[in-house]
Amino acid sequence: MILGDLVIIGGLLIFGLVGVFALVLEALWRMLRFAARPFTRAEHRARRQERTVYTRPVRLCANPLCGYLNPDNARFCARCGRPLEDSDVDNYG
Ligand SMILES: [Zn+2]
């Protein structure tokens, strides 16, 4: 009788420990992915920007503080909103 009770209690204890271990692993995995998310996002953004810059003709923003490289068909700067005009492009680029 006592041995049977001990086996049941031990089994429950092991199940509980395994469950807690699984929860901790899950939490750690989620924290890791959450911490790595901004980094991977910035990487994706940089890759996309690179593609738009090097595969199309670009228009340099006339604002000296901005200097953003916009796609050739852009009418306004994507970063500061300044209208992109050909004379501005000639002056600065
Ligand atoms: Zn700009």
PDB file of the backbone (N, CA, C, O) and the ligand in Angstrom, with CONECT records:
HET     ZN  A 101       1
ATOM      1  N   MET A   1       0.837  -1.207   0.000  1.00  0.00           N
ATOM      2  CA  MET A   1       0.000   0.000   0.000  1.00  0.00           C
ATOM      3  C   MET A   1       0.872   1.257   0.000  1.00  0.00           C
ATOM      4  O   MET A   1       0.668   2.170  -0.800  1.00  0.00           O
ATOM      5  N   ILE A   2       1.831   1.284   0.899  1.00  0.00           N
ATOM      6  CA  ILE A   2       2.699   2.471   0.961  1.00  0.00           C
ATOM      7  C   ILE A   2       3.532   2.592  -0.313  1.00  0.00           C
ATOM      8  O   ILE A   2       3.737   3.688  -0.836  1.00  0.00           O
ATOM      9  N   LEU A   3       4.010   1.436  -0.807  1.00  0.00           N
ATOM     10  CA  LEU A   3       4.802   1.445  -2.040  1.00  0.00           C
ATOM     11  C   LEU A   3       3.957   1.970  -3.210  1.00  0.00           C
ATOM     12  O   LEU A   3       4.430   2.774  -4.013  1.00  0.00           O
ATOM     13  N   GLY A   4       2.695   1.502  -3.298  1.00  0.00           N
ATOM     14  CA  GLY A   4       1.808   1.974  -4.366  1.00  0.00           C
ATOM     15  C   GLY A   4       1.598   3.467  -4.284  1.00  0.00           C
ATOM     16  O   GLY A   4       1.636   4.160  -5.301  1.00  0.00           O
ATOM     17  N   ASP A   5       1.374   3.976  -3.070  1.00  0.00           N
ATOM     18  CA  ASP A   5       1.211   5.440  -2.921  1.00  0.00           C
ATOM     19  C   ASP A   5       2.464   6.174  -3.366  1.00  0.00           C
ATOM     20  O   ASP A   5       2.380   7.203  -4.038  1.00  0.00           O
ATOM     21  N   LEU A   6       3.622   5.651  -2.995  1.00  0.00           N
ATOM     22  CA  LEU A   6       4.881   6.303  -3.383  1.00  0.00           C
ATOM     23  C   LEU A   6       5.039   6.335  -4.902  1.00  0.00           C
ATOM     24  O   LEU A   6       5.484   7.332  -5.471  1.00  0.00           O
ATOM     25  N   VAL A   7       4.661   5.206  -5.559  1.00  0.00           N
ATOM     26  CA  VAL A   7       4.788   5.168  -7.023  1.00  0.00           C
ATOM     27  C   VAL A   7       3.878   6.211  -7.656  1.00  0.00           C
ATOM     28  O   VAL A   7       4.271   6.906  -8.593  1.00  0.00           O
ATOM     29  N   ILE A   8       2.644   6.317  -7.130  1.00  0.00           N
ATOM     30  CA  ILE A   8       1.700   7.303  -7.693  1.00  0.00           C
ATOM     31  C   ILE A   8       2.216   8.732  -7.480  1.00  0.00           C
ATOM     32  O   ILE A   8       2.188   9.562  -8.388  1.00  0.00           O
ATOM     33  N   ILE A   9       2.685   8.991  -6.257  1.00  0.00           N
ATOM     34  CA  ILE A   9       3.191  10.347  -5.968  1.00  0.00           C
ATOM     35  C   ILE A   9       4.417  10.668  -6.826  1.00  0.00           C
ATOM     36  O   ILE A   9       4.560  11.777  -7.340  1.00  0.00           O
ATOM     37  N   GLY A  10       5.304   9.665  -6.970  1.00  0.00           N
ATOM     38  CA  GLY A  10       6.490   9.872  -7.798  1.00  0.00           C
ATOM     39  C   GLY A  10       6.117  10.114  -9.243  1.00  0.00           C
ATOM     40  O   GLY A  10       6.704  10.973  -9.901  1.00  0.00           O
ATOM     41  N   GLY A  11       5.144   9.364  -9.748  1.00  0.00           N
ATOM     42  CA  GLY A  11       4.712   9.559 -11.129  1.00  0.00           C
ATOM     43  C   GLY A  11       4.154  10.944 -11.347  1.00  0.00           C
ATOM     44  O   GLY A  11       4.486  11.610 -12.328  1.00  0.00           O
ATOM     45  N   LEU A  12       3.308  11.377 -10.436  1.00  0.00           N
ATOM     46  CA  LEU A  12       2.743  12.727 -10.557  1.00  0.00           C
ATOM     47  C   LEU A  12       3.853  13.781 -10.522  1.00  0.00           C
ATOM     48  O   LEU A  12       3.830  14.753 -11.277  1.00  0.00           O
ATOM     49  N   LEU A  13       4.825  13.567  -9.626  1.00  0.00           N
ATOM     50  CA  LEU A  13       5.929  14.519  -9.494  1.00  0.00           C
ATOM     51  C   LEU A  13       6.704  14.613 -10.806  1.00  0.00           C
ATOM     52  O   LEU A  13       7.037  15.705 -11.268  1.00  0.00           O
ATOM     53  N   ILE A  14       6.990  13.438 -11.405  1.00  0.00           N
ATOM     54  CA  ILE A  14       7.759  13.437 -12.662  1.00  0.00           C
ATOM     55  C   ILE A  14       6.954  14.121 -13.768  1.00  0.00           C
ATOM     56  O   ILE A  14       7.491  14.924 -14.531  1.00  0.00           O
ATOM     57  N   PHE A  15       5.653  13.792 -13.847  1.00  0.00           N
ATOM     58  CA  PHE A  15       4.814  14.451 -14.857  1.00  0.00           C
ATOM     59  C   PHE A  15       4.830  15.973 -14.673  1.00  0.00           C
ATOM     60  O   PHE A  15       4.938  16.732 -15.636  1.00  0.00           O
ATOM     61  N   GLY A  16       4.721  16.389 -13.425  1.00  0.00           N
ATOM     62  CA  GLY A  16       4.730  17.832 -13.144  1.00  0.00           C
ATOM     63  C   GLY A  16       6.026  18.478 -13.551  1.00  0.00           C
ATOM     64  O   GLY A  16       6.035  19.559 -14.139  1.00  0.00           O
ATOM     65  N   LEU A  17       7.135  17.809 -13.235  1.00  0.00           N
ATOM     66  CA  LEU A  17       8.436  18.373 -13.589  1.00  0.00           C
ATOM     67  C   LEU A  17       8.591  18.464 -15.112  1.00  0.00           C
ATOM     68  O   LEU A  17       9.094  19.460 -15.633  1.00  0.00           O
ATOM     69  N   VAL A  18       8.155  17.414 -15.818  1.00  0.00           N
ATOM     70  CA  VAL A  18       8.258  17.430 -17.283  1.00  0.00           C
ATOM     71  C   VAL A  18       7.411  18.573 -17.850  1.00  0.00           C
ATOM     72  O   VAL A  18       7.834  19.282 -18.763  1.00  0.00           O
ATOM     73  N   GLY A  19       6.207  18.739 -17.293  1.00  0.00           N
ATOM     74  CA  GLY A  19       5.332  19.816 -17.765  1.00  0.00           C
ATOM     75  C   GLY A  19       5.955  21.183 -17.547  1.00  0.00           C
ATOM     76  O   GLY A  19       5.933  22.035 -18.436  1.00  0.00           O
ATOM     77  N   VAL A  20       6.520  21.392 -16.337  1.00  0.00           N
ATOM     78  CA  VAL A  20       7.149  22.683 -16.053  1.00  0.00           C
ATOM     79  C   VAL A  20       8.336  22.909 -16.977  1.00  0.00           C
ATOM     80  O   VAL A  20       8.546  24.015 -17.476  1.00  0.00           O
ATOM     81  N   PHE A  21       9.110  21.853 -17.202  1.00  0.00           N
ATOM     82  CA  PHE A  21      10.270  21.965 -18.087  1.00  0.00           C
ATOM     83  C   PHE A  21       9.829  22.374 -19.496  1.00  0.00           C
ATOM     84  O   PHE A  21      10.447  23.235 -20.123  1.00  0.00           O
ATOM     85  N   ALA A  22       8.749  21.744 -19.989  1.00  0.00           N
ATOM     86  CA  ALA A  22       8.257  22.078 -21.322  1.00  0.00           C
ATOM     87  C   ALA A  22       7.794  23.538 -21.371  1.00  0.00           C
ATOM     88  O   ALA A  22       8.056  24.241 -22.347  1.00  0.00           O
ATOM     89  N   LEU A  23       7.110  23.989 -20.321  1.00  0.00           N
ATOM     90  CA  LEU A  23       6.642  25.379 -20.305  1.00  0.00           C
ATOM     91  C   LEU A  23       7.819  26.351 -20.311  1.00  0.00           C
ATOM     92  O   LEU A  23       7.793  27.367 -21.005  1.00  0.00           O
ATOM     93  N   VAL A  24       8.855  26.025 -19.525  1.00  0.00           N
ATOM     94  CA  VAL A  24      10.027  26.908 -19.474  1.00  0.00           C
ATOM     95  C   VAL A  24      10.709  26.956 -20.833  1.00  0.00           C
ATOM     96  O   VAL A  24      11.111  28.024 -21.295  1.00  0.00           O
ATOM     97  N   LEU A  25      10.837  25.794 -21.472  1.00  0.00           N
ATOM     98  CA  LEU A  25      11.438  25.769 -22.812  1.00  0.00           C
ATOM     99  C   LEU A  25      10.633  26.618 -23.792  1.00  0.00           C
ATOM    100  O   LEU A  25      11.199  27.386 -24.570  1.00  0.00           O
ATOM    101  N   GLU A  26       9.317  26.473 -23.748  1.00  0.00           N
ATOM    102  CA  GLU A  26       8.443  27.245 -24.628  1.00  0.00           C
ATOM    103  C   GLU A  26       8.629  28.741 -24.389  1.00  0.00           C
ATOM    104  O   GLU A  26       8.743  29.518 -25.337  1.00  0.00           O
ATOM    105  N   ALA A  27       8.659  29.138 -23.116  1.00  0.00           N
ATOM    106  CA  ALA A  27       8.814  30.561 -22.787  1.00  0.00           C
ATOM    107  C   ALA A  27      10.161  31.085 -23.277  1.00  0.00           C
ATOM    108  O   ALA A  27      10.245  32.182 -23.829  1.00  0.00           O
ATOM    109  N   LEU A  28      11.210  30.295 -23.071  1.00  0.00           N
ATOM    110  CA  LEU A  28      12.542  30.725 -23.515  1.00  0.00           C
ATOM    111  C   LEU A  28      12.575  30.891 -25.036  1.00  0.00           C
ATOM    112  O   LEU A  28      13.140  31.859 -25.546  1.00  0.00           O
ATOM    113  N   TRP A  29      11.971  29.950 -25.751  1.00  0.00           N
ATOM    114  CA  TRP A  29      11.946  30.010 -27.209  1.00  0.00           C
ATOM    115  C   TRP A  29      11.220  31.259 -27.688  1.00  0.00           C
ATOM    116  O   TRP A  29      11.669  31.948 -28.604  1.00  0.00           O
ATOM    117  N   ARG A  30      10.073  31.539 -27.039  1.00  0.00           N
ATOM    118  CA  ARG A  30       9.321  32.729 -27.443  1.00  0.00           C
ATOM    119  C   ARG A  30      10.110  34.006 -27.161  1.00  0.00           C
ATOM    120  O   ARG A  30      10.122  34.925 -27.979  1.00  0.00           O
ATOM    121  N   MET A  31      10.775  34.061 -25.988  1.00  0.00           N
ATOM    122  CA  MET A  31      11.561  35.243 -25.649  1.00  0.00           C
ATOM    123  C   MET A  31      12.695  35.436 -26.650  1.00  0.00           C
ATOM    124  O   MET A  31      12.993  36.559 -27.054  1.00  0.00           O
ATOM    125  N   LEU A  32      13.321  34.332 -27.044  1.00  0.00           N
ATOM    126  CA  LEU A  32      14.425  34.408 -27.999  1.00  0.00           C
ATOM    127  C   LEU A  32      13.940  34.970 -29.331  1.00  0.00           C
ATOM    128  O   LEU A  32      14.575  35.852 -29.910  1.00  0.00           O
ATOM    129  N   ARG A  33      12.809  34.453 -29.812  1.00  0.00           N
ATOM    130  CA  ARG A  33      12.286  34.930 -31.097  1.00  0.00           C
ATOM    131  C   ARG A  33      11.850  36.383 -30.992  1.00  0.00           C
ATOM    132  O   ARG A  33      12.035  37.160 -31.929  1.00  0.00           O
ATOM    133  N   PHE A  34      11.262  36.755 -29.837  1.00  0.00           N
ATOM    134  CA  PHE A  34      10.832  38.145 -29.663  1.00  0.00           C
ATOM    135  C   PHE A  34      12.030  39.077 -29.647  1.00  0.00           C
ATOM    136  O   PHE A  34      11.982  40.172 -30.206  1.00  0.00           O
ATOM    137  N   ALA A  35      13.113  38.638 -29.000  1.00  0.00           N
ATOM    138  CA  ALA A  35      14.310  39.485 -28.920  1.00  0.00           C
ATOM    139  C   ALA A  35      14.975  39.614 -30.285  1.00  0.00           C
ATOM    140  O   ALA A  35      15.572  40.648 -30.586  1.00  0.00           O
ATOM    141  N   ALA A  36      14.880  38.583 -31.109  1.00  0.00           N
ATOM    142  CA  ALA A  36      15.562  38.596 -32.405  1.00  0.00           C
ATOM    143  C   ALA A  36      14.718  39.261 -33.485  1.00  0.00           C
ATOM    144  O   ALA A  36      15.196  39.466 -34.601  1.00  0.00           O
ATOM    145  N   ARG A  37      13.462  39.602 -33.168  1.00  0.00           N
ATOM    146  CA  ARG A  37      12.559  40.088 -34.208  1.00  0.00           C
ATOM    147  C   ARG A  37      12.973  41.430 -34.818  1.00  0.00           C
ATOM    148  O   ARG A  37      12.996  41.543 -36.043  1.00  0.00           O
ATOM    149  N   PRO A  38      13.302  42.452 -34.019  1.00  0.00           N
ATOM    150  CA  PRO A  38      13.695  43.734 -34.638  1.00  0.00           C
ATOM    151  C   PRO A  38      14.921  43.589 -35.522  1.00  0.00           C
ATOM    152  O   PRO A  38      15.017  44.215 -36.578  1.00  0.00           O
ATOM    153  N   PHE A  39      15.853  42.763 -35.084  1.00  0.00           N
ATOM    154  CA  PHE A  39      17.079  42.560 -35.861  1.00  0.00           C
ATOM    155  C   PHE A  39      16.765  41.983 -37.233  1.00  0.00           C
ATOM    156  O   PHE A  39      17.235  42.495 -38.248  1.00  0.00           O
ATOM    157  N   THR A  40      15.973  40.919 -37.264  1.00  0.00           N
ATOM    158  CA  THR A  40      15.654  40.297 -38.547  1.00  0.00           C
ATOM    159  C   THR A  40      14.830  41.243 -39.407  1.00  0.00           C
ATOM    160  O   THR A  40      14.988  41.265 -40.628  1.00  0.00           O
ATOM    161  N   ARG A  41      13.949  42.027 -38.786  1.00  0.00           N
ATOM    162  CA  ARG A  41      13.150  42.990 -39.548  1.00  0.00           C
ATOM    163  C   ARG A  41      14.033  44.026 -40.211  1.00  0.00           C
ATOM    164  O   ARG A  41      13.857  44.332 -41.391  1.00  0.00           O
ATOM    165  N   ALA A  42      14.990  44.573 -39.455  1.00  0.00           N
ATOM    166  CA  ALA A  42      15.890  45.578 -40.010  1.00  0.00           C
ATOM    167  C   ALA A  42      16.669  44.987 -41.178  1.00  0.00           C
ATOM    168  O   ALA A  42      16.906  45.662 -42.180  1.00  0.00           O
ATOM    169  N   GLU A  43      17.061  43.737 -41.045  1.00  0.00           N
ATOM    170  CA  GLU A  43      17.784  43.070 -42.118  1.00  0.00           C
ATOM    171  C   GLU A  43      16.933  43.010 -43.384  1.00  0.00           C
ATOM    172  O   GLU A  43      17.406  43.315 -44.479  1.00  0.00           O
ATOM    173  N   HIS A  44      15.660  42.609 -43.218  1.00  0.00           N
ATOM    174  CA  HIS A  44      14.766  42.516 -44.363  1.00  0.00           C
ATOM    175  C   HIS A  44      14.595  43.890 -45.005  1.00  0.00           C
ATOM    176  O   HIS A  44      14.634  44.026 -46.228  1.00  0.00           O
ATOM    177  N   ARG A  45      14.403  44.915 -44.155  1.00  0.00           N
ATOM    178  CA  ARG A  45      14.182  46.258 -44.674  1.00  0.00           C
ATOM    179  C   ARG A  45      15.399  46.723 -45.465  1.00  0.00           C
ATOM    180  O   ARG A  45      15.258  47.294 -46.547  1.00  0.00           O
ATOM    181  N   ALA A  46      16.598  46.478 -44.928  1.00  0.00           N
ATOM    182  CA  ALA A  46      17.818  46.907 -45.607  1.00  0.00           C
ATOM    183  C   ALA A  46      17.943  46.208 -46.948  1.00  0.00           C
ATOM    184  O   ALA A  46      18.352  46.821 -47.933  1.00  0.00           O
ATOM    185  N   ARG A  47      17.588  44.911 -46.994  1.00  0.00           N
ATOM    186  CA  ARG A  47      17.695  44.173 -48.244  1.00  0.00           C
ATOM    187  C   ARG A  47      16.726  44.740 -49.274  1.00  0.00           C
ATOM    188  O   ARG A  47      17.071  44.872 -50.448  1.00  0.00           O
ATOM    189  N   ARG A  48      15.487  45.082 -48.829  1.00  0.00           N
ATOM    190  CA  ARG A  48      14.498  45.623 -49.744  1.00  0.00           C
ATOM    191  C   ARG A  48      14.961  46.972 -50.283  1.00  0.00           C
ATOM    192  O   ARG A  48      14.853  47.230 -51.481  1.00  0.00           O
ATOM    193  N   GLN A  49      15.484  47.847 -49.395  1.00  0.00           N
ATOM    194  CA  GLN A  49      15.962  49.163 -49.798  1.00  0.00           C
ATOM    195  C   GLN A  49      17.089  49.025 -50.816  1.00  0.00           C
ATOM    196  O   GLN A  49      17.140  49.760 -51.801  1.00  0.00           O
ATOM    197  N   GLU A  50      17.984  48.084 -50.570  1.00  0.00           N
ATOM    198  CA  GLU A  50      19.088  47.848 -51.472  1.00  0.00           C
ATOM    199  C   GLU A  50      18.571  47.507 -52.870  1.00  0.00           C
ATOM    200  O   GLU A  50      19.076  48.014 -53.871  1.00  0.00           O
ATOM    201  N   ARG A  51      17.561  46.645 -52.923  1.00  0.00           N
ATOM    202  CA  ARG A  51      17.013  46.222 -54.200  1.00  0.00           C
ATOM    203  C   ARG A  51      16.432  47.421 -54.949  1.00  0.00           C
ATOM    204  O   ARG A  51      16.697  47.593 -56.139  1.00  0.00           O
ATOM    205  N   THR A  52      15.635  48.259 -54.260  1.00  0.00           N
ATOM    206  CA  THR A  52      15.030  49.396 -54.943  1.00  0.00           C
ATOM    207  C   THR A  52      16.099  50.376 -55.387  1.00  0.00           C
ATOM    208  O   THR A  52      15.941  51.016 -56.427  1.00  0.00           O
ATOM    209  N   VAL A  53      17.169  50.513 -54.645  1.00  0.00           N
ATOM    210  CA  VAL A  53      18.195  51.483 -55.004  1.00  0.00           C
ATOM    211  C   VAL A  53      18.981  51.023 -56.211  1.00  0.00           C
ATOM    212  O   VAL A  53      19.264  51.833 -57.094  1.00  0.00           O
ATOM    213  N   TYR A  54      19.339  49.770 -56.283  1.00  0.00           N
ATOM    214  CA  TYR A  54      20.292  49.359 -57.303  1.00  0.00           C
ATOM    215  C   TYR A  54      19.662  48.791 -58.566  1.00  0.00           C
ATOM    216  O   TYR A  54      20.351  48.638 -59.574  1.00  0.00           O
ATOM    217  N   THR A  55      18.373  48.475 -58.538  1.00  0.00           N
ATOM    218  CA  THR A  55      17.785  47.922 -59.749  1.00  0.00           C
ATOM    219  C   THR A  55      17.014  48.964 -60.540  1.00  0.00           C
ATOM    220  O   THR A  55      16.588  48.682 -61.660  1.00  0.00           O
ATOM    221  N   ARG A  56      16.816  50.187 -59.984  1.00  0.00           N
ATOM    222  CA  ARG A  56      16.068  51.214 -60.710  1.00  0.00           C
ATOM    223  C   ARG A  56      16.892  52.491 -60.765  1.00  0.00           C
ATOM    224  O   ARG A  56      17.765  52.704 -59.923  1.00  0.00           O
ATOM    225  N   PRO A  57      16.621  53.350 -61.758  1.00  0.00           N
ATOM    226  CA  PRO A  57      17.166  54.699 -61.705  1.00  0.00           C
ATOM    227  C   PRO A  57      16.592  55.417 -60.495  1.00  0.00           C
ATOM    228  O   PRO A  57      15.434  55.194 -60.140  1.00  0.00           O
ATOM    229  N   VAL A  58      17.369  56.267 -59.861  1.00  0.00           N
ATOM    230  CA  VAL A  58      16.937  56.867 -58.602  1.00  0.00           C
ATOM    231  C   VAL A  58      16.934  58.384 -58.707  1.00  0.00           C
ATOM    232  O   VAL A  58      17.611  58.970 -59.552  1.00  0.00           O
ATOM    233  N   ARG A  59      16.158  59.004 -57.829  1.00  0.00           N
ATOM    234  CA  ARG A  59      16.122  60.458 -57.699  1.00  0.00           C
ATOM    235  C   ARG A  59      16.582  60.817 -56.300  1.00  0.00           C
ATOM    236  O   ARG A  59      15.979  60.413 -55.306  1.00  0.00           O
ATOM    237  N   LEU A  60      17.634  61.562 -56.241  1.00  0.00           N
ATOM    238  CA  LEU A  60      18.136  61.997 -54.947  1.00  0.00           C
ATOM    239  C   LEU A  60      17.263  63.132 -54.418  1.00  0.00           C
ATOM    240  O   LEU A  60      16.931  64.065 -55.149  1.00  0.00           O
ATOM    241  N   CYS A  61      16.900  63.043 -53.155  1.00  0.00           N
ATOM    242  CA  CYS A  61      16.105  64.099 -52.533  1.00  0.00           C
ATOM    243  C   CYS A  61      16.930  65.374 -52.459  1.00  0.00           C
ATOM    244  O   CYS A  61      18.112  65.342 -52.116  1.00  0.00           O
ATOM    245  N   ALA A  62      16.281  66.523 -52.791  1.00  0.00           N
ATOM    246  CA  ALA A  62      17.000  67.793 -52.842  1.00  0.00           C
ATOM    247  C   ALA A  62      17.297  68.340 -51.447  1.00  0.00           C
ATOM    248  O   ALA A  62      18.141  69.224 -51.296  1.00  0.00           O
ATOM    249  N   ASN A  63      16.628  67.834 -50.452  1.00  0.00           N
ATOM    250  CA  ASN A  63      16.866  68.303 -49.087  1.00  0.00           C
ATOM    251  C   ASN A  63      18.224  67.783 -48.619  1.00  0.00           C
ATOM    252  O   ASN A  63      18.412  66.571 -48.510  1.00  0.00           O
ATOM    253  N   PRO A  64      19.182  68.689 -48.338  1.00  0.00           N
ATOM    254  CA  PRO A  64      20.527  68.230 -47.954  1.00  0.00           C
ATOM    255  C   PRO A  64      20.519  67.425 -46.654  1.00  0.00           C
ATOM    256  O   PRO A  64      21.393  66.585 -46.443  1.00  0.00           O
ATOM    257  N   LEU A  65      19.544  67.674 -45.789  1.00  0.00           N
ATOM    258  CA  LEU A  65      19.479  66.928 -44.536  1.00  0.00           C
ATOM    259  C   LEU A  65      18.882  65.546 -44.735  1.00  0.00           C
ATOM    260  O   LEU A  65      19.016  64.679 -43.872  1.00  0.00           O
ATOM    261  N   CYS A  66      18.217  65.334 -45.879  1.00  0.00           N
ATOM    262  CA  CYS A  66      17.561  64.052 -46.115  1.00  0.00           C
ATOM    263  C   CYS A  66      18.411  63.174 -47.021  1.00  0.00           C
ATOM    264  O   CYS A  66      18.926  62.143 -46.590  1.00  0.00           O
ATOM    265  N   GLY A  67      18.557  63.587 -48.282  1.00  0.00           N
ATOM    266  CA  GLY A  67      19.394  62.834 -49.203  1.00  0.00           C
ATOM    267  C   GLY A  67      18.900  61.450 -49.521  1.00  0.00           C
ATOM    268  O   GLY A  67      19.693  60.576 -49.871  1.00  0.00           O
ATOM    269  N   TYR A  68      17.605  61.229 -49.407  1.00  0.00           N
ATOM    270  CA  TYR A  68      17.056  59.886 -49.628  1.00  0.00           C
ATOM    271  C   TYR A  68      17.021  59.561 -51.119  1.00  0.00           C
ATOM    272  O   TYR A  68      16.728  60.428 -51.942  1.00  0.00           O
ATOM    273  N   LEU A  69      17.317  58.321 -51.457  1.00  0.00           N
ATOM    274  CA  LEU A  69      17.279  57.893 -52.853  1.00  0.00           C
ATOM    275  C   LEU A  69      15.897  57.337 -53.156  1.00  0.00           C
ATOM    276  O   LEU A  69      15.548  56.245 -52.707  1.00  0.00           O
ATOM    277  N   ASN A  70      15.116  58.086 -53.913  1.00  0.00           N
ATOM    278  CA  ASN A  70      13.757  57.684 -54.250  1.00  0.00           C
ATOM    279  C   ASN A  70      13.730  56.992 -55.608  1.00  0.00           C
ATOM    280  O   ASN A  70      14.634  57.195 -56.418  1.00  0.00           O
ATOM    281  N   PRO A  71      12.716  56.184 -55.868  1.00  0.00           N
ATOM    282  CA  PRO A  71      12.561  55.585 -57.201  1.00  0.00           C
ATOM    283  C   PRO A  71      12.382  56.672 -58.259  1.00  0.00           C
ATOM    284  O   PRO A  71      11.943  57.780 -57.954  1.00  0.00           O
ATOM    285  N   ASP A  72      12.723  56.346 -59.493  1.00  0.00           N
ATOM    286  CA  ASP A  72      12.733  57.336 -60.555  1.00  0.00           C
ATOM    287  C   ASP A  72      11.347  57.911 -60.820  1.00  0.00           C
ATOM    288  O   ASP A  72      11.237  59.067 -61.230  1.00  0.00           O
ATOM    289  N   ASN A  73      10.280  57.132 -60.597  1.00  0.00           N
ATOM    290  CA  ASN A  73       8.936  57.624 -60.880  1.00  0.00           C
ATOM    291  C   ASN A  73       8.323  58.355 -59.688  1.00  0.00           C
ATOM    292  O   ASN A  73       7.150  58.726 -59.741  1.00  0.00           O
ATOM    293  N   ALA A  74       9.084  58.571 -58.612  1.00  0.00           N
ATOM    294  CA  ALA A  74       8.532  59.228 -57.427  1.00  0.00           C
ATOM    295  C   ALA A  74       8.390  60.724 -57.669  1.00  0.00           C
ATOM    296  O   ALA A  74       9.254  61.347 -58.286  1.00  0.00           O
ATOM    297  N   ARG A  75       7.294  61.294 -57.177  1.00  0.00           N
ATOM    298  CA  ARG A  75       7.097  62.742 -57.291  1.00  0.00           C
ATOM    299  C   ARG A  75       7.407  63.446 -55.990  1.00  0.00           C
ATOM    300  O   ARG A  75       7.692  64.644 -55.983  1.00  0.00           O
ATOM    301  N   PHE A  76       7.354  62.713 -54.879  1.00  0.00           N
ATOM    302  CA  PHE A  76       7.676  63.281 -53.579  1.00  0.00           C
ATOM    303  C   PHE A  76       8.653  62.358 -52.869  1.00  0.00           C
ATOM    304  O   PHE A  76       8.655  61.148 -53.092  1.00  0.00           O
ATOM    305  N   CYS A  77       9.482  62.942 -52.013  1.00  0.00           N
ATOM    306  CA  CYS A  77      10.446  62.144 -51.275  1.00  0.00           C
ATOM    307  C   CYS A  77       9.706  61.220 -50.311  1.00  0.00           C
ATOM    308  O   CYS A  77       8.790  61.648 -49.609  1.00  0.00           O
ATOM    309  N   ALA A  78      10.104  59.967 -50.283  1.00  0.00           N
ATOM    310  CA  ALA A  78       9.443  58.999 -49.424  1.00  0.00           C
ATOM    311  C   ALA A  78       9.787  59.229 -47.963  1.00  0.00           C
ATOM    312  O   ALA A  78       9.051  58.771 -47.089  1.00  0.00           O
ATOM    313  N   ARG A  79      10.892  59.928 -47.664  1.00  0.00           N
ATOM    314  CA  ARG A  79      11.282  60.106 -46.274  1.00  0.00           C
ATOM    315  C   ARG A  79      10.804  61.448 -45.728  1.00  0.00           C
ATOM    316  O   ARG A  79      10.213  61.489 -44.649  1.00  0.00           O
ATOM    317  N   CYS A  80      11.049  62.569 -46.458  1.00  0.00           N
ATOM    318  CA  CYS A  80      10.734  63.878 -45.885  1.00  0.00           C
ATOM    319  C   CYS A  80       9.541  64.530 -46.576  1.00  0.00           C
ATOM    320  O   CYS A  80       9.041  65.537 -46.074  1.00  0.00           O
ATOM    321  N   GLY A  81       9.059  64.004 -47.709  1.00  0.00           N
ATOM    322  CA  GLY A  81       7.861  64.528 -48.347  1.00  0.00           C
ATOM    323  C   GLY A  81       8.089  65.704 -49.259  1.00  0.00           C
ATOM    324  O   GLY A  81       7.125  66.252 -49.794  1.00  0.00           O
ATOM    325  N   ARG A  82       9.330  66.118 -49.461  1.00  0.00           N
ATOM    326  CA  ARG A  82       9.604  67.253 -50.337  1.00  0.00           C
ATOM    327  C   ARG A  82       9.329  66.878 -51.794  1.00  0.00           C
ATOM    328  O   ARG A  82       9.680  65.776 -52.215  1.00  0.00           O
ATOM    329  N   PRO A  83       8.707  67.772 -52.575  1.00  0.00           N
ATOM    330  CA  PRO A  83       8.475  67.470 -53.995  1.00  0.00           C
ATOM    331  C   PRO A  83       9.801  67.280 -54.722  1.00  0.00           C
ATOM    332  O   PRO A  83      10.755  68.030 -54.516  1.00  0.00           O
ATOM    333  N   LEU A  84       9.836  66.281 -55.558  1.00  0.00           N
ATOM    334  CA  LEU A  84      11.056  66.001 -56.320  1.00  0.00           C
ATOM    335  C   LEU A  84      10.923  66.624 -57.694  1.00  0.00           C
ATOM    336  O   LEU A  84      10.061  66.232 -58.481  1.00  0.00           O
ATOM    337  N   GLU A  85      11.786  67.607 -57.988  1.00  0.00           N
ATOM    338  CA  GLU A  85      11.760  68.281 -59.273  1.00  0.00           C
ATOM    339  C   GLU A  85      13.086  68.069 -59.979  1.00  0.00           C
ATOM    340  O   GLU A  85      14.123  67.842 -59.356  1.00  0.00           O
ATOM    341  N   ASP A  86      13.016  68.152 -61.314  1.00  0.00           N
ATOM    342  CA  ASP A  86      14.214  67.899 -62.090  1.00  0.00           C
ATOM    343  C   ASP A  86      15.308  68.915 -61.798  1.00  0.00           C
ATOM    344  O   ASP A  86      16.492  68.580 -61.776  1.00  0.00           O
ATOM    345  N   SER A  87      14.892  70.186 -61.569  1.00  0.00           N
ATOM    346  CA  SER A  87      15.900  71.219 -61.283  1.00  0.00           C
ATOM    347  C   SER A  87      16.617  70.913 -59.965  1.00  0.00           C
ATOM    348  O   SER A  87      17.824  71.124 -59.842  1.00  0.00           O
ATOM    349  N   ASP A  88      15.863  70.414 -58.987  1.00  0.00           N
ATOM    350  CA  ASP A  88      16.487  70.053 -57.720  1.00  0.00           C
ATOM    351  C   ASP A  88      17.496  68.911 -57.913  1.00  0.00           C
ATOM    352  O   ASP A  88      18.590  68.896 -57.348  1.00  0.00           O
ATOM    353  N   VAL A  89      17.060  67.956 -58.749  1.00  0.00           N
ATOM    354  CA  VAL A  89      17.962  66.821 -59.005  1.00  0.00           C
ATOM    355  C   VAL A  89      19.251  67.321 -59.647  1.00  0.00           C
ATOM    356  O   VAL A  89      20.343  66.855 -59.321  1.00  0.00           O
ATOM    357  N   ASP A  90      19.104  68.310 -60.596  1.00  0.00           N
ATOM    358  CA  ASP A  90      20.288  68.837 -61.259  1.00  0.00           C
ATOM    359  C   ASP A  90      21.194  69.586 -60.285  1.00  0.00           C
ATOM    360  O   ASP A  90      22.419  69.491 -60.363  1.00  0.00           O
ATOM    361  N   ASN A  91      20.584  70.327 -59.373  1.00  0.00           N
ATOM    362  CA  ASN A  91      21.375  71.125 -58.457  1.00  0.00           C
ATOM    363  C   ASN A  91      22.207  70.273 -57.510  1.00  0.00           C
ATOM    364  O   ASN A  91      23.350  70.608 -57.200  1.00  0.00           O
ATOM    365  N   TYR A  92      21.636  69.190 -57.062  1.00  0.00           N
ATOM    366  CA  TYR A  92      22.302  68.434 -55.993  1.00  0.00           C
ATOM    367  C   TYR A  92      22.866  67.104 -56.470  1.00  0.00           C
ATOM    368  O   TYR A  92      23.641  66.475 -55.749  1.00  0.00           O
ATOM    369  N   GLY A  93      22.503  66.671 -57.643  1.00  0.00           N
ATOM    370  CA  GLY A  93      22.935  65.333 -57.946  1.00  0.00           C
ATOM    371  C   GLY A  93      23.638  65.242 -59.255  1.00  0.00           C
ATOM    372  O   GLY A  93      24.067  64.158 -59.651  1.00  0.00           O
TER     373      GLY A  93
HETATM  374 ZN    ZN A 101      13.805  63.778 -48.601  1.00  0.00          ZN2+
END
